[in-house]
Amino acid sequence: PELMVLGEGAMAPYDQDSHRMGGLPMTTSHYMFTYTLDTMRVVLSTPKMEAETPEAMDWGVAMVEVVSLVANFAPVAEDMQVFMPADPSGGVNTIELRGHDDECGELEYTLTSLPTEGKVFLCSCENIWTKPVLEVPQSVAGPCHRLVYQPQANMPAGDADGSKPFDHLTYTVTDAAGAASAPATVSLYVMPSGDDTCEAPPCSVPSAGKPGLALAFDGESSILTLGDAEALKVAPPALSLESWFKLKGAAGGVLLAKAGSYRLGWTRLSGLGCEVMTTLGMVGAATPLAYDDHMWHHAACTYHPGSATVSLYVDGHLAATGTADRPAPPASNYGAFDPVPLHFDAHAVATAGATASLDGDGFFFGYLDEVRVWAVALTAHEVMANMMLTEEMTGLEKGLLCYYPMNDMAEGYSAGTFVWDKSATMSNALLGLGDGRGEYYPTYVASTASFGDVTPTPEDTPVR
């Protein structure tokens, strides 16, 4: 007998037993083989004998049994090329991961590496964004196994002619028996602005972003002094702080601060956190995460006097809460607590990127964009909606105390030492300490924080 495996040719038996049965020779052979192609074919044959008598018969093969000595074969995760428009609003940049298993069993999908030029979000089958993926490994739930990719703005192309991917991520699949595939790569190509026909490289162009700027802080001396309007001095009925940020070095410093009133930034013993001063003292919330992945993140801190609770949101999702230690309510309140008002230092100056006292551990090294202070406690839905904005706010939103889009020079204004406040308060911020000393000035750079179509600008190119 002869055994052939496609791609390898004939193989000799590793065990063979020959004997005679009923006067005829009988041979039993055992063969060992391995898969060499996706499809394997086994061919067994014997030579045909010439009949010398009517009773003579042809030689033949009987009792053929092919048994796998491997109980379970590893599944396969597919490498993919995904071509997408630059603006991911509406979930159009959906990636559906693909794997298969020879045993046709259920597979578990796991994201094993994150993209470096954008963010990736978990996604339902209805293309509803759920939450950003910040750490790997991350399970990607079925039945659709979908992700949404959000490219950062103003980022450079994969290479000079756009023939290489703009970004990539990797994933694996695992079957019910625990066998895992080799990692597969999803190569992400971003299509040119307004082009929805790109189906093959070169397609990868600078990712989109609203034409705009951000302020770069050097982590040593840079500071932005917020306006001194009366509305920013006194304690509002409630509070919300918002900012986009991107670290360029180690985590640390403040995003927004007002001595004796509030602080949004990194704590000494934890990661990103927020503290506000109330009539019962300081109330805070912090997450152990530093968010020092050199990606853009949206931070929001809210305080609601009725619940006396500080809520910290990162990338649109609740990251931590803290509640004031309130005394027991009086009997006359029927068990209801009194609100706990905010308590601000009316003489303190609000700042961004550093504390007004220029404390060494208060300096922030990175970029800030879209800074907002509110006199209301934003709801979770409002925080998410603000994070997903693709255009600037009008500045007339209810409760908005100050709003610094940082796009003054991008819109043709001669800003000088001012950063314009787009809110109705019109409380313009000052570069540095407001005393004209340029060594404390943050620098305008091209923002990479939002969506839209732009002419790419090198990220760190000063424009003033």
VEXLUM-444298 format. One record per residue (C-alpha): residue in three letters; x, y, z; residue number from 1. Coordinates in pm, whole numbers, plus 50000, padded with zeros to 5 digits. Layout:
 res  east north    up   n
 ALA     X     Y     Z NUM
...
//
This chain:
 res  east north    up   n
 PRO 50000 50000 50000   1
 GLU 50097 50358 49943   2
 LEU 50010 50670 50147   3
 MET 50046 51012 49994   4
 VAL 50001 51348 50167   5
 LEU 49964 51647 49939   6
 GLY 50281 51849 49944   7
 GLU 50498 51573 50090   8
 GLY 50475 51273 49860   9
 ALA 50491 50905 49955  10
 MET 50554 50801 50312  11
 ALA 50674 50466 50437  12
 PRO 50472 50291 50708  13
 TYR 50615 50316 51057  14
 ASP 50452 49983 51156  15
 GLN 50358 49694 50926  16
 ASP 50237 49338 50989  17
 SER 50215 49080 50705  18
 HIS 50053 48739 50723  19
 ARG 49831 48507 50521  20
 MET 49464 48454 50566  21
 GLY 49274 48190 50368  22
 GLY 49575 48138 50149  23
 LEU 49594 48506 50056  24
 PRO 49858 48750 50178  25
 MET 49725 49017 50419  26
 THR 49912 49332 50514  27
 THR 49816 49575 50789  28
 SER 50001 49909 50781  29
 HIS 49997 50213 51010  30
 TYR 50105 50557 50890  31
 MET 50182 50879 51076  32
 PHE 50118 51209 50895  33
 THR 50072 51579 50964  34
 TYR 49867 51853 50799  35
 THR 50067 52036 50535  36
 LEU 49783 52216 50358  37
 ASP 49443 52347 50456  38
 THR 49297 52048 50265  39
 MET 49451 51703 50307  40
 ARG 49388 51401 50087  41
 VAL 49495 51043 50166  42
 VAL 49535 50802 49869  43
 LEU 49579 50428 49923  44
 SER 49623 50193 49625  45
 THR 49738 49839 49537  46
 PRO 49860 49701 49203  47
 LYS 49598 49516 48995  48
 MET 49683 49142 48949  49
 GLU 49624 48955 48622  50
 ALA 49366 48674 48673  51
 GLU 49523 48329 48599  52
 THR 49208 48133 48688  53
 PRO 48841 48221 48709  54
 GLU 48868 48199 49082  55
 ALA 49148 48454 49093  56
 MET 49053 48798 49218  57
 ASP 49196 49148 49208  58
 TRP 49391 49276 49501  59
 GLY 49208 49541 49697  60
 VAL 49199 49761 50002  61
 ALA 48952 49720 50285  62
 MET 48898 49847 50639  63
 VAL 49055 50190 50583  64
 GLU 49040 50408 50893  65
 VAL 49196 50754 50928  66
 VAL 49222 50863 51291  67
 SER 49361 51195 51415  68
 LEU 49602 51161 51706  69
 VAL 49542 51532 51789  70
 ALA 49228 51587 51996  71
 ASN 49187 51955 51906  72
 PHE 49328 52182 51637  73
 ALA 49399 52550 51709  74
 PRO 49156 52804 51557  75
 VAL 49268 53074 51316  76
 ALA 49233 53453 51351  77
 GLU 49230 53628 51015  78
 ASP 49466 53911 50918  79
 MET 49259 54199 50784  80
 GLN 49293 54525 50590  81
 VAL 49029 54781 50682  82
 PHE 48972 55099 50480  83
 MET 48776 55372 50652  84
 PRO 48683 55738 50630  85
 ALA 48856 55981 50863  86
 ASP 48541 56088 51050  87
 PRO 48422 55801 51275  88
 SER 48097 55967 51386  89
 GLY 47804 55725 51368  90
 GLY 48018 55418 51409  91
 VAL 48111 55392 51041  92
 ASN 48466 55292 51132  93
 THR 48342 54956 51256  94
 ILE 48583 54662 51254  95
 GLU 48432 54314 51265  96
 LEU 48694 54064 51380  97
 ARG 48697 53726 51205  98
 GLY 48814 53382 51312  99
 HIS 48732 53022 51223 100
 ASP 48770 52679 51380 101
 ASP 48788 52341 51203 102
 GLU 48575 52193 51479 103
 CYS 48311 52464 51416 104
 GLY 48297 52553 51785 105
 GLU 48230 52885 51955 106
 LEU 48529 53120 51966 107
 GLU 48632 53385 52218 108
 TYR 48786 53699 52065 109
 THR 49056 53892 52253 110
 LEU 49217 54224 52161 111
 THR 49591 54182 52232 112
 SER 49741 54518 52131 113
 LEU 49603 54871 52102 114
 PRO 49641 55111 51809 115
 THR 49897 55388 51855 116
 GLU 49748 55665 51637 117
 GLY 49390 55653 51764 118
 LYS 49148 55493 52007 119
 VAL 48941 55178 51981 120
 PHE 48597 55134 52138 121
 LEU 48392 54826 52213 122
 CYS 48081 54816 51998 123
 SER 47748 54634 51989 124
 CYS 47597 54468 51683 125
 GLU 47390 54785 51634 126
 ASN 47710 54992 51607 127
 ILE 47649 55154 51947 128
 TRP 47976 55266 52105 129
 THR 48008 55140 52459 130
 LYS 48346 55226 52612 131
 PRO 48704 55290 52506 132
 VAL 48954 55009 52545 133
 LEU 49238 55133 52767 134
 GLU 49416 54808 52852 135
 VAL 49480 54472 52689 136
 PRO 49405 54188 52682 137
 GLN 49042 54287 52633 138
 SER 48763 54042 52548 139
 VAL 48549 54144 52249 140
 ALA 48198 54012 52302 141
 GLY 47989 53838 52040 142
 PRO 47794 53763 51844 143
 CYS 47935 54036 51617 144
 HIS 48281 54083 51775 145
 ARG 48297 54446 51666 146
 LEU 48517 54744 51748 147
 VAL 48501 55109 51648 148
 TYR 48827 55286 51560 149
 GLN 48863 55660 51621 150
 PRO 49166 55812 51448 151
 GLN 49333 56108 51614 152
 ALA 49337 56438 51435 153
 ASN 49628 56586 51241 154
 MET 49836 56270 51274 155
 PRO 50092 56192 50998 156
 ALA 50025 55931 50734 157
 GLY 50165 55579 50760 158
 ASP 50446 55690 50528 159
 ALA 50514 55957 50270 160
 ASP 50290 55820 49995 161
 GLY 50025 55665 50220 162
 SER 50096 55309 50102 163
 LYS 50150 55177 50455 164
 PRO 49876 55143 50715 165
 PHE 49791 55447 50922 166
 ASP 49756 55227 51230 167
 HIS 49711 54866 51337 168
 LEU 49592 54642 51619 169
 THR 49617 54269 51691 170
 TYR 49379 54005 51826 171
 THR 49351 53631 51889 172
 VAL 49070 53376 51902 173
 THR 49040 53089 52150 174
 ASP 48817 52783 52121 175
 ALA 48614 52616 52395 176
 ALA 48899 52373 52471 177
 GLY 49142 52657 52536 178
 ALA 49342 52634 52213 179
 ALA 49444 52983 52099 180
 SER 49530 53111 51755 181
 ALA 49841 53301 51659 182
 PRO 49790 53680 51678 183
 ALA 49628 53834 51370 184
 THR 49690 54191 51256 185
 VAL 49422 54440 51151 186
 SER 49586 54702 50926 187
 LEU 49393 55031 50927 188
 TYR 49397 55261 50625 189
 VAL 49237 55605 50650 190
 MET 49079 55724 50326 191
 PRO 49144 56069 50178 192
 SER 48898 56341 50268 193
 GLY 48569 56295 50084 194
 ASP 48687 55975 49912 195
 ASP 48471 55670 49978 196
 THR 48604 55459 49691 197
 CYS 48949 55369 49820 198
 GLU 48977 54990 49820 199
 ALA 49351 54930 49804 200
 PRO 49671 55112 49899 201
 PRO 49778 55388 49875 202
 CYS 49491 55521 50084 203
 SER 49634 55607 50423 204
 VAL 49636 55985 50461 205
 PRO 49665 56203 50771 206
 SER 49366 56130 50988 207
 ALA 49101 56389 51025 208
 GLY 49044 56645 51292 209
 LYS 48865 56971 51329 210
 PRO 49099 57251 51216 211
 GLY 49227 57375 51546 212
 LEU 49501 57419 51798 213
 ALA 49588 57313 52148 214
 LEU 49818 57453 52414 215
 ALA 50142 57269 52489 216
 PHE 50277 57284 52846 217
 ASP 50644 57205 52909 218
 GLY 50608 57053 53259 219
 GLU 50854 57306 53403 220
 SER 50717 57660 53385 221
 SER 50419 57683 53148 222
 ILE 50087 57801 53294 223
 LEU 49758 57944 53170 224
 THR 49581 58193 53399 225
 LEU 49203 58179 53357 226
 GLY 48993 58494 53349 227
 ASP 48901 58690 53661 228
 ALA 48532 58744 53591 229
 GLU 48319 58764 53904 230
 ALA 48134 58448 53801 231
 LEU 48459 58251 53832 232
 LYS 48546 58387 54175 233
 VAL 48237 58288 54374 234
 ALA 48118 57936 54440 235
 PRO 47851 57834 54189 236
 PRO 47545 57629 54289 237
 ALA 47711 57322 54131 238
 LEU 48030 57257 53938 239
 SER 48169 57075 53636 240
 LEU 48524 57089 53499 241
 GLU 48615 56958 53154 242
 SER 48928 56930 52943 243
 TRP 49089 56719 52674 244
 PHE 49446 56626 52767 245
 LYS 49739 56435 52626 246
 LEU 50048 56360 52833 247
 LYS 50387 56386 52667 248
 GLY 50585 56257 52963 249
 ALA 50521 56108 53305 250
 ALA 50179 56154 53463 251
 GLY 50159 56449 53699 252
 GLY 50051 56808 53749 253
 VAL 49712 56971 53720 254
 LEU 49473 57020 53432 255
 LEU 49258 57280 53614 256
 ALA 49305 57424 53961 257
 LYS 49186 57702 54190 258
 ALA 49350 57709 54533 259
 GLY 49112 57629 54816 260
 SER 48836 57556 54563 261
 TYR 48903 57272 54317 262
 ARG 49176 57069 54151 263
 LEU 49154 56833 53852 264
 GLY 49480 56649 53792 265
 TRP 49707 56379 53925 266
 THR 49727 56299 54295 267
 ARG 50046 56215 54478 268
 LEU 49928 55871 54585 269
 SER 49704 55773 54295 270
 GLY 49627 55841 53930 271
 LEU 49399 56102 53779 272
 GLY 49167 56257 54036 273
 CYS 48948 56553 54125 274
 GLU 48890 56744 54450 275
 VAL 48642 57021 54533 276
 MET 48604 57229 54847 277
 THR 48266 57228 55021 278
 THR 48131 57372 55343 279
 LEU 48214 57034 55501 280
 GLY 48569 57030 55368 281
 MET 48740 56876 55067 282
 VAL 48562 56598 54873 283
 GLY 48748 56398 54611 284
 ALA 48745 56103 54372 285
 ALA 49043 55938 54203 286
 THR 49125 55649 53975 287
 PRO 49448 55445 54000 288
 LEU 49500 55487 53626 289
 ALA 49754 55745 53508 290
 TYR 49638 55769 53143 291
 ASP 50002 55820 53045 292
 ASP 49972 55634 52714 293
 HIS 50042 55956 52518 294
 MET 49691 55945 52371 295
 TRP 49418 56208 52394 296
 HIS 49170 56161 52679 297
 HIS 48863 56353 52788 298
 ALA 48836 56430 53160 299
 ALA 48531 56569 53341 300
 CYS 48471 56628 53710 301
 THR 48125 56712 53847 302
 TYR 47996 56805 54192 303
 HIS 47627 56784 54288 304
 PRO 47544 56956 54622 305
 GLY 47225 56757 54670 306
 SER 47413 56427 54688 307
 ALA 47740 56588 54804 308
 THR 47914 56367 54548 309
 VAL 48216 56425 54326 310
 SER 48208 56219 54005 311
 LEU 48515 56173 53784 312
 TYR 48460 56076 53420 313
 VAL 48734 55973 53181 314
 ASP 48661 55929 52810 315
 GLY 48290 55965 52878 316
 HIS 48265 55693 53142 317
 LEU 48241 55714 53519 318
 ALA 48584 55634 53664 319
 ALA 48546 55719 54036 320
 THR 48316 55889 54288 321
 GLY 48353 56040 54634 322
 THR 48091 56166 54879 323
 ALA 48117 56411 55168 324
 ASP 48098 56271 55518 325
 ARG 47773 56436 55622 326
 PRO 47628 56440 55974 327
 ALA 47300 56260 56035 328
 PRO 47002 56467 55914 329
 PRO 46780 56630 56177 330
 ALA 46449 56467 56256 331
 SER 46269 56763 56103 332
 ASN 46409 56663 55763 333
 TYR 46243 56321 55781 334
 GLY 46572 56148 55707 335
 ALA 46670 56372 55415 336
 PHE 47016 56527 55406 337
 ASP 47066 56896 55351 338
 PRO 47260 56998 55037 339
 VAL 47631 57058 55086 340
 PRO 47726 57380 54904 341
 LEU 48060 57451 54745 342
 HIS 48301 57683 54924 343
 PHE 48544 57880 54707 344
 ASP 48832 58109 54788 345
 ALA 48716 58426 54611 346
 HIS 49070 58565 54601 347
 ALA 49233 58258 54446 348
 VAL 49320 58254 54075 349
 ALA 49202 57969 53853 350
 THR 49474 57819 53632 351
 ALA 49540 57541 53383 352
 GLY 49858 57338 53338 353
 ALA 50003 57438 53677 354
 THR 49900 57578 54012 355
 ALA 49902 57954 54068 356
 SER 50175 57908 54330 357
 LEU 50393 57727 54069 358
 ASP 50437 57425 54293 359
 GLY 50686 57183 54143 360
 ASP 50445 56889 54145 361
 GLY 50173 57096 53980 362
 PHE 50333 57139 53637 363
 PHE 50169 56942 53356 364
 PHE 50376 56812 53063 365
 GLY 50151 56769 52762 366
 TYR 49867 56922 52565 367
 LEU 49536 57076 52679 368
 ASP 49237 57153 52460 369
 GLU 48866 57244 52493 370
 VAL 48882 57363 52857 371
 ARG 48540 57435 53014 372
 VAL 48408 57533 53357 373
 TRP 48036 57496 53432 374
 ALA 47804 57618 53708 375
 VAL 47597 57300 53677 376
 ALA 47664 56934 53752 377
 LEU 47669 56769 53411 378
 THR 47488 56436 53387 379
 ALA 47663 56123 53262 380
 HIS 47476 56159 52933 381
 GLU 47589 56520 52894 382
 VAL 47950 56431 52967 383
 MET 47942 56162 52698 384
 ALA 47773 56399 52452 385
 ASN 48037 56667 52516 386
 MET 48315 56417 52458 387
 MET 48162 56312 52126 388
 LEU 48125 56665 51989 389
 THR 48271 56714 51642 390
 GLU 48230 57093 51642 391
 GLU 48296 57368 51892 392
 MET 48019 57461 52135 393
 THR 47835 57785 52068 394
 GLY 47938 57925 52405 395
 LEU 47575 58000 52495 396
 GLU 47506 57664 52660 397
 LYS 47319 57694 52991 398
 GLY 47548 57706 53293 399
 LEU 47872 57749 53092 400
 LEU 48099 57981 53294 401
 CYS 48403 57983 53067 402
 TYR 48507 57800 52752 403
 TYR 48853 57799 52593 404
 PRO 48858 57613 52257 405
 MET 49225 57720 52211 406
 ASN 49160 57791 51842 407
 ASP 49212 58168 51843 408
 MET 49506 58173 51603 409
 ALA 49354 57900 51386 410
 GLU 49054 58129 51329 411
 GLY 49270 58425 51230 412
 TYR 49259 58622 51555 413
 SER 49566 58807 51673 414
 ALA 49549 58660 52019 415
 GLY 49869 58808 52156 416
 THR 49892 58697 52517 417
 PHE 49520 58616 52545 418
 VAL 49327 58292 52505 419
 TRP 48971 58387 52415 420
 ASP 48676 58276 52626 421
 LYS 48394 58179 52392 422
 SER 48129 58174 52668 423
 ALA 47891 58460 52747 424
 THR 48114 58545 53045 425
 MET 48390 58656 52804 426
 SER 48655 58600 53072 427
 ASN 48965 58569 52856 428
 ALA 49260 58369 52989 429
 LEU 49618 58490 52992 430
 LEU 49925 58304 52872 431
 GLY 50164 58263 53162 432
 LEU 50101 58450 53485 433
 GLY 49946 58748 53310 434
 ASP 50247 58970 53378 435
 GLY 50403 58954 53031 436
 ARG 50688 58719 53119 437
 GLY 50709 58490 52819 438
 GLU 50906 58218 52996 439
 TYR 50580 58104 53153 440
 TYR 50386 58092 52825 441
 PRO 50246 57762 52695 442
 THR 50281 57720 52319 443
 TYR 50012 57688 52054 444
 VAL 50045 57364 51855 445
 ALA 49824 57179 51608 446
 SER 49558 56992 51800 447
 THR 49507 56620 51748 448
 ALA 49204 56592 51970 449
 SER 48893 56603 51753 450
 PHE 48728 56489 51430 451
 GLY 48669 56654 51093 452
 ASP 48878 56733 50783 453
 VAL 49206 56923 50809 454
 THR 49520 57016 50631 455
 PRO 49781 56822 50827 456
 THR 50028 57015 51041 457
 PRO 50323 56857 51226 458
 GLU 50199 56809 51578 459
 ASP 50470 57003 51762 460
 THR 50514 57291 51520 461
 PRO 50486 57624 51708 462
 VAL 50270 57877 51523 463
 ARG 50320 58192 51731 464
//
